[in-house]
Amino acid sequence: MRSRYCEERSKWRSVLAALTMALALGLAMRAAAQLSTTTVQGTIYRADGSPASGTLLVSWPAFTTAQNQAVA
């Protein structure tokens, strides 16, 4: 037979696990909601004046601001 202490401890672990999952889900949803895209439109020309074609790749590595704010 389990002691009352063990039962209470088990209940608190379940509550803590549920709160942790809710927090993680909330943070993930908030991060997804903050994503935005920007459309860049224009023509790139070669040195000889002819229009260029191809794929442009833009990357933005994550960093931390001076105020210790994370920027993804």
Backbone atoms as SQL, in Angstrom:
CREATE TABLE atoms (id INTEGER PRIMARY KEY, chain TEXT, resi INTEGER, resn TEXT, atom TEXT, x REAL, y REAL, z REAL);
INSERT INTO atoms VALUES
  (1, 'A', 1, 'MET', 'N', 0.837, -1.174, 0.000),
  (2, 'A', 1, 'MET', 'CA', 0.000, 0.000, 0.000),
  (3, 'A', 1, 'MET', 'C', 0.889, 1.247, 0.000),
  (4, 'A', 2, 'ARG', 'N', 0.557, 2.195, -0.867),
  (5, 'A', 2, 'ARG', 'CA', 1.341, 3.424, -0.956),
  (6, 'A', 2, 'ARG', 'C', 0.959, 4.386, 0.161),
  (7, 'A', 3, 'SER', 'N', 1.941, 5.092, 0.619),
  (8, 'A', 3, 'SER', 'CA', 1.675, 6.061, 1.678),
  (9, 'A', 3, 'SER', 'C', 1.002, 7.295, 1.087),
  (10, 'A', 4, 'ARG', 'N', 0.386, 8.052, 1.952),
  (11, 'A', 4, 'ARG', 'CA', -0.283, 9.281, 1.526),
  (12, 'A', 4, 'ARG', 'C', 0.732, 10.254, 0.922),
  (13, 'A', 5, 'TYR', 'N', 1.948, 10.286, 1.489),
  (14, 'A', 5, 'TYR', 'CA', 3.014, 11.131, 0.966),
  (15, 'A', 5, 'TYR', 'C', 3.311, 10.798, -0.488),
  (16, 'A', 6, 'CYS', 'N', 3.420, 9.531, -0.811),
  (17, 'A', 6, 'CYS', 'CA', 3.697, 9.101, -2.181),
  (18, 'A', 6, 'CYS', 'C', 2.563, 9.491, -3.126),
  (19, 'A', 7, 'GLU', 'N', 1.330, 9.363, -2.657),
  (20, 'A', 7, 'GLU', 'CA', 0.182, 9.728, -3.484),
  (21, 'A', 7, 'GLU', 'C', 0.171, 11.230, -3.768),
  (22, 'A', 8, 'GLU', 'N', 0.438, 12.048, -2.748),
  (23, 'A', 8, 'GLU', 'CA', 0.483, 13.492, -2.924),
  (24, 'A', 8, 'GLU', 'C', 1.620, 13.885, -3.871),
  (25, 'A', 9, 'ARG', 'N', 2.753, 13.250, -3.683),
  (26, 'A', 9, 'ARG', 'CA', 3.913, 13.528, -4.531),
  (27, 'A', 9, 'ARG', 'C', 3.597, 13.176, -5.990),
  (28, 'A', 10, 'SER', 'N', 2.924, 12.081, -6.209),
  (29, 'A', 10, 'SER', 'CA', 2.550, 11.656, -7.553),
  (30, 'A', 10, 'SER', 'C', 1.581, 12.658, -8.191),
  (31, 'A', 11, 'LYS', 'N', 0.637, 13.164, -7.395),
  (32, 'A', 11, 'LYS', 'CA', -0.310, 14.156, -7.909),
  (33, 'A', 11, 'LYS', 'C', 0.412, 15.429, -8.326),
  (34, 'A', 12, 'TRP', 'N', 1.354, 15.897, -7.492),
  (35, 'A', 12, 'TRP', 'CA', 2.089, 17.114, -7.815),
  (36, 'A', 12, 'TRP', 'C', 2.963, 16.923, -9.052),
  (37, 'A', 13, 'ARG', 'N', 3.533, 15.738, -9.222),
  (38, 'A', 13, 'ARG', 'CA', 4.323, 15.463, -10.428),
  (39, 'A', 13, 'ARG', 'C', 3.438, 15.540, -11.674),
  (40, 'A', 14, 'SER', 'N', 2.219, 15.016, -11.571),
  (41, 'A', 14, 'SER', 'CA', 1.292, 15.070, -12.705),
  (42, 'A', 14, 'SER', 'C', 0.912, 16.508, -13.028),
  (43, 'A', 15, 'VAL', 'N', 0.653, 17.293, -11.995),
  (44, 'A', 15, 'VAL', 'CA', 0.308, 18.700, -12.198),
  (45, 'A', 15, 'VAL', 'C', 1.487, 19.439, -12.819),
  (46, 'A', 16, 'LEU', 'N', 2.687, 19.210, -12.317),
  (47, 'A', 16, 'LEU', 'CA', 3.878, 19.855, -12.849),
  (48, 'A', 16, 'LEU', 'C', 4.114, 19.462, -14.305),
  (49, 'A', 17, 'ALA', 'N', 3.929, 18.201, -14.627),
  (50, 'A', 17, 'ALA', 'CA', 4.104, 17.745, -16.005),
  (51, 'A', 17, 'ALA', 'C', 3.087, 18.415, -16.927),
  (52, 'A', 18, 'ALA', 'N', 1.847, 18.530, -16.476),
  (53, 'A', 18, 'ALA', 'CA', 0.811, 19.169, -17.296),
  (54, 'A', 18, 'ALA', 'C', 1.122, 20.647, -17.504),
  (55, 'A', 19, 'LEU', 'N', 1.572, 21.330, -16.459),
  (56, 'A', 19, 'LEU', 'CA', 1.920, 22.749, -16.586),
  (57, 'A', 19, 'LEU', 'C', 3.116, 22.950, -17.510),
  (58, 'A', 20, 'THR', 'N', 4.097, 22.072, -17.418),
  (59, 'A', 20, 'THR', 'CA', 5.272, 22.156, -18.288),
  (60, 'A', 20, 'THR', 'C', 4.879, 21.978, -19.744),
  (61, 'A', 21, 'MET', 'N', 4.019, 21.011, -20.018),
  (62, 'A', 21, 'MET', 'CA', 3.572, 20.782, -21.395),
  (63, 'A', 21, 'MET', 'C', 2.763, 21.971, -21.904),
  (64, 'A', 22, 'ALA', 'N', 1.901, 22.545, -21.063),
  (65, 'A', 22, 'ALA', 'CA', 1.100, 23.686, -21.468),
  (66, 'A', 22, 'ALA', 'C', 1.994, 24.885, -21.762),
  (67, 'A', 23, 'LEU', 'N', 3.010, 25.105, -20.938),
  (68, 'A', 23, 'LEU', 'CA', 3.941, 26.208, -21.163),
  (69, 'A', 23, 'LEU', 'C', 4.713, 26.009, -22.458),
  (70, 'A', 24, 'ALA', 'N', 5.205, 24.804, -22.692),
  (71, 'A', 24, 'ALA', 'CA', 5.956, 24.524, -23.917),
  (72, 'A', 24, 'ALA', 'C', 5.077, 24.727, -25.148),
  (73, 'A', 25, 'LEU', 'N', 3.836, 24.271, -25.090),
  (74, 'A', 25, 'LEU', 'CA', 2.922, 24.447, -26.213),
  (75, 'A', 25, 'LEU', 'C', 2.622, 25.924, -26.430),
  (76, 'A', 26, 'GLY', 'N', 2.409, 26.658, -25.362),
  (77, 'A', 26, 'GLY', 'CA', 2.134, 28.086, -25.470),
  (78, 'A', 26, 'GLY', 'C', 3.298, 28.845, -26.081),
  (79, 'A', 27, 'LEU', 'N', 4.518, 28.517, -25.663),
  (80, 'A', 27, 'LEU', 'CA', 5.695, 29.178, -26.226),
  (81, 'A', 27, 'LEU', 'C', 5.870, 28.839, -27.701),
  (82, 'A', 28, 'ALA', 'N', 5.617, 27.592, -28.056),
  (83, 'A', 28, 'ALA', 'CA', 5.739, 27.189, -29.461),
  (84, 'A', 28, 'ALA', 'C', 4.702, 27.907, -30.323),
  (85, 'A', 29, 'MET', 'N', 3.484, 28.021, -29.817),
  (86, 'A', 29, 'MET', 'CA', 2.441, 28.706, -30.579),
  (87, 'A', 29, 'MET', 'C', 2.760, 30.196, -30.701),
  (88, 'A', 30, 'ARG', 'N', 3.288, 30.791, -29.639),
  (89, 'A', 30, 'ARG', 'CA', 3.640, 32.210, -29.680),
  (90, 'A', 30, 'ARG', 'C', 4.761, 32.455, -30.682),
  (91, 'A', 31, 'ALA', 'N', 5.759, 31.582, -30.687),
  (92, 'A', 31, 'ALA', 'CA', 6.870, 31.718, -31.623),
  (93, 'A', 31, 'ALA', 'C', 6.379, 31.585, -33.055),
  (94, 'A', 32, 'ALA', 'N', 5.481, 30.650, -33.301),
  (95, 'A', 32, 'ALA', 'CA', 4.942, 30.464, -34.648),
  (96, 'A', 32, 'ALA', 'C', 4.102, 31.661, -35.063),
  (97, 'A', 33, 'ALA', 'N', 3.393, 32.260, -34.128),
  (98, 'A', 33, 'ALA', 'CA', 2.536, 33.404, -34.450),
  (99, 'A', 33, 'ALA', 'C', 3.363, 34.640, -34.771),
  (100, 'A', 34, 'GLN', 'N', 4.594, 34.722, -34.300),
  (101, 'A', 34, 'GLN', 'CA', 5.424, 35.887, -34.527),
  (102, 'A', 34, 'GLN', 'C', 6.197, 35.833, -35.838),
  (103, 'A', 35, 'LEU', 'N', 6.163, 34.708, -36.511),
  (104, 'A', 35, 'LEU', 'CA', 6.875, 34.601, -37.775),
  (105, 'A', 35, 'LEU', 'C', 6.176, 35.437, -38.830),
  (106, 'A', 36, 'SER', 'N', 6.959, 36.132, -39.615),
  (107, 'A', 36, 'SER', 'CA', 6.394, 36.898, -40.716),
  (108, 'A', 36, 'SER', 'C', 7.339, 36.793, -41.905),
  (109, 'A', 37, 'THR', 'N', 6.811, 37.066, -43.052),
  (110, 'A', 37, 'THR', 'CA', 7.623, 37.013, -44.258),
  (111, 'A', 37, 'THR', 'C', 7.640, 38.385, -44.915),
  (112, 'A', 38, 'THR', 'N', 8.643, 38.619, -45.701),
  (113, 'A', 38, 'THR', 'CA', 8.780, 39.858, -46.450),
  (114, 'A', 38, 'THR', 'C', 9.012, 39.501, -47.901),
  (115, 'A', 39, 'THR', 'N', 8.278, 40.144, -48.776),
  (116, 'A', 39, 'THR', 'CA', 8.472, 39.934, -50.203),
  (117, 'A', 39, 'THR', 'C', 9.440, 40.981, -50.733),
  (118, 'A', 40, 'VAL', 'N', 10.480, 40.519, -51.393),
  (119, 'A', 40, 'VAL', 'CA', 11.451, 41.409, -52.018),
  (120, 'A', 40, 'VAL', 'C', 11.286, 41.242, -53.519),
  (121, 'A', 41, 'GLN', 'N', 11.061, 42.333, -54.199),
  (122, 'A', 41, 'GLN', 'CA', 10.798, 42.246, -55.627),
  (123, 'A', 41, 'GLN', 'C', 11.664, 43.252, -56.367),
  (124, 'A', 42, 'GLY', 'N', 12.231, 42.834, -57.464),
  (125, 'A', 42, 'GLY', 'CA', 13.058, 43.727, -58.244),
  (126, 'A', 42, 'GLY', 'C', 13.823, 42.956, -59.297),
  (127, 'A', 43, 'THR', 'N', 14.650, 43.649, -60.029),
  (128, 'A', 43, 'THR', 'CA', 15.458, 43.035, -61.079),
  (129, 'A', 43, 'THR', 'C', 16.927, 43.263, -60.772),
  (130, 'A', 44, 'ILE', 'N', 17.698, 42.215, -60.891),
  (131, 'A', 44, 'ILE', 'CA', 19.147, 42.284, -60.698),
  (132, 'A', 44, 'ILE', 'C', 19.788, 42.243, -62.078),
  (133, 'A', 45, 'TYR', 'N', 20.736, 43.148, -62.309),
  (134, 'A', 45, 'TYR', 'CA', 21.395, 43.224, -63.599),
  (135, 'A', 45, 'TYR', 'C', 22.853, 42.804, -63.483),
  (136, 'A', 46, 'ARG', 'N', 23.341, 42.170, -64.525),
  (137, 'A', 46, 'ARG', 'CA', 24.757, 41.810, -64.616),
  (138, 'A', 46, 'ARG', 'C', 25.570, 43.061, -64.935),
  (139, 'A', 47, 'ALA', 'N', 26.880, 42.922, -64.853),
  (140, 'A', 47, 'ALA', 'CA', 27.768, 44.060, -65.130),
  (141, 'A', 47, 'ALA', 'C', 27.604, 44.581, -66.554),
  (142, 'A', 48, 'ASP', 'N', 27.203, 43.707, -67.500),
  (143, 'A', 48, 'ASP', 'CA', 27.030, 44.146, -68.885),
  (144, 'A', 48, 'ASP', 'C', 25.655, 44.763, -69.135),
  (145, 'A', 49, 'GLY', 'N', 24.809, 44.851, -68.111),
  (146, 'A', 49, 'GLY', 'CA', 23.503, 45.480, -68.244),
  (147, 'A', 49, 'GLY', 'C', 22.368, 44.512, -68.539),
  (148, 'A', 50, 'SER', 'N', 22.666, 43.250, -68.786),
  (149, 'A', 50, 'SER', 'CA', 21.599, 42.282, -69.059),
  (150, 'A', 50, 'SER', 'C', 20.998, 41.789, -67.743),
  (151, 'A', 51, 'PRO', 'N', 19.679, 41.487, -67.770),
  (152, 'A', 51, 'PRO', 'CA', 19.053, 40.997, -66.542),
  (153, 'A', 51, 'PRO', 'C', 19.605, 39.628, -66.144),
  (154, 'A', 52, 'ALA', 'N', 19.809, 39.435, -64.863),
  (155, 'A', 52, 'ALA', 'CA', 20.307, 38.163, -64.343),
  (156, 'A', 52, 'ALA', 'C', 19.117, 37.309, -63.916),
  (157, 'A', 53, 'SER', 'N', 19.338, 36.022, -63.816),
  (158, 'A', 53, 'SER', 'CA', 18.300, 35.121, -63.313),
  (159, 'A', 53, 'SER', 'C', 18.949, 34.125, -62.371),
  (160, 'A', 54, 'GLY', 'N', 18.149, 33.549, -61.498),
  (161, 'A', 54, 'GLY', 'CA', 18.683, 32.576, -60.560),
  (162, 'A', 54, 'GLY', 'C', 17.910, 32.617, -59.258),
  (163, 'A', 55, 'THR', 'N', 18.539, 32.120, -58.222),
  (164, 'A', 55, 'THR', 'CA', 17.922, 32.035, -56.908),
  (165, 'A', 55, 'THR', 'C', 18.733, 32.853, -55.914),
  (166, 'A', 56, 'LEU', 'N', 18.040, 33.632, -55.117),
  (167, 'A', 56, 'LEU', 'CA', 18.680, 34.418, -54.080),
  (168, 'A', 56, 'LEU', 'C', 18.392, 33.768, -52.734),
  (169, 'A', 57, 'LEU', 'N', 19.427, 33.476, -51.988),
  (170, 'A', 57, 'LEU', 'CA', 19.271, 32.886, -50.660),
  (171, 'A', 57, 'LEU', 'C', 19.663, 33.927, -49.612),
  (172, 'A', 58, 'VAL', 'N', 18.768, 34.155, -48.675),
  (173, 'A', 58, 'VAL', 'CA', 19.026, 35.097, -47.582),
  (174, 'A', 58, 'VAL', 'C', 19.000, 34.311, -46.285),
  (175, 'A', 59, 'SER', 'N', 20.009, 34.482, -45.448),
  (176, 'A', 59, 'SER', 'CA', 20.010, 33.815, -44.149),
  (177, 'A', 59, 'SER', 'C', 20.153, 34.866, -43.052),
  (178, 'A', 60, 'TRP', 'N', 19.606, 34.551, -41.907),
  (179, 'A', 60, 'TRP', 'CA', 19.651, 35.458, -40.760),
  (180, 'A', 60, 'TRP', 'C', 19.910, 34.596, -39.534),
  (181, 'A', 61, 'PRO', 'N', 21.156, 34.493, -39.109),
  (182, 'A', 61, 'PRO', 'CA', 21.441, 33.661, -37.940),
  (183, 'A', 61, 'PRO', 'C', 20.844, 34.266, -36.671),
  (184, 'A', 62, 'ALA', 'N', 20.444, 33.410, -35.764),
  (185, 'A', 62, 'ALA', 'CA', 19.888, 33.862, -34.491),
  (186, 'A', 62, 'ALA', 'C', 20.957, 34.613, -33.702),
  (187, 'A', 63, 'PHE', 'N', 20.520, 35.591, -32.898),
  (188, 'A', 63, 'PHE', 'CA', 21.447, 36.332, -32.057),
  (189, 'A', 63, 'PHE', 'C', 20.713, 36.841, -30.824),
  (190, 'A', 64, 'THR', 'N', 21.465, 37.423, -29.912),
  (191, 'A', 64, 'THR', 'CA', 20.910, 37.993, -28.691),
  (192, 'A', 64, 'THR', 'C', 21.212, 39.481, -28.672),
  (193, 'A', 65, 'THR', 'N', 20.207, 40.297, -28.353),
  (194, 'A', 65, 'THR', 'CA', 20.386, 41.753, -28.323),
  (195, 'A', 65, 'THR', 'C', 21.166, 42.179, -27.081),
  (196, 'A', 66, 'ALA', 'N', 21.511, 43.459, -27.030),
  (197, 'A', 66, 'ALA', 'CA', 22.215, 44.009, -25.874),
  (198, 'A', 66, 'ALA', 'C', 21.364, 43.903, -24.609),
  (199, 'A', 67, 'GLN', 'N', 20.026, 43.866, -24.766),
  (200, 'A', 67, 'GLN', 'CA', 19.120, 43.723, -23.637),
  (201, 'A', 67, 'GLN', 'C', 18.849, 42.256, -23.295),
  (202, 'A', 68, 'ASN', 'N', 19.658, 41.357, -23.878),
  (203, 'A', 68, 'ASN', 'CA', 19.562, 39.910, -23.648),
  (204, 'A', 68, 'ASN', 'C', 18.246, 39.321, -24.170),
  (205, 'A', 69, 'GLN', 'N', 17.731, 39.875, -25.248),
  (206, 'A', 69, 'GLN', 'CA', 16.532, 39.366, -25.906),
  (207, 'A', 69, 'GLN', 'C', 16.969, 38.465, -27.061),
  (208, 'A', 70, 'ALA', 'N', 16.382, 37.279, -27.158),
  (209, 'A', 70, 'ALA', 'CA', 16.715, 36.346, -28.231),
  (210, 'A', 70, 'ALA', 'C', 15.986, 36.753, -29.503),
  (211, 'A', 71, 'VAL', 'N', 16.693, 36.792, -30.614),
  (212, 'A', 71, 'VAL', 'CA', 16.119, 37.057, -31.926),
  (213, 'A', 71, 'VAL', 'C', 16.379, 35.827, -32.776),
  (214, 'A', 72, 'ALA', 'N', 15.319, 35.170, -33.195),
  (215, 'A', 72, 'ALA', 'CA', 15.462, 33.929, -33.974),
  (216, 'A', 72, 'ALA', 'C', 15.905, 34.229, -35.390);
